[in-house]
């Protein structure tokens, strides 16, 4: 899956319609990206981490599936 690069507009002028101080994601042509970075108009920033959504059938959210299965209590008593 393709992931565009995340940028912050660091200069005083808008870049490609994005105001200074804002973030945007795009697939810029390498030469354009290099020129914008060199003149201080943009900088590359890491994309924010996306938290995994817990599954509705997960018995112990947050634990690896094997760990959750090993700590699960049996439903029947003998």
Steps between C-alpha positions, in 0.01 A plus 500: 500500500632841403568749781541867402767703678387735779630859492479811717499842334788674680544813288303825502326440165230244420625188321273328248196662668607411855549783750815539714489285813265243348564136410417323176561165336602470138715310252721786383735464205849442648652814344217723625518343847878560515468865393221573750699341783824679403336843501331431836142492375419149623642223716420130510331391822413148617137403463315461829468143622161341445382291793367157413131463574418215741296216359152461641562129570836561673485346852789714633539826301859618474661157540639298212244236400711206629546668839128574524415137425744369761352724775135433411299317765304189402123547469408165650578374849575132556 
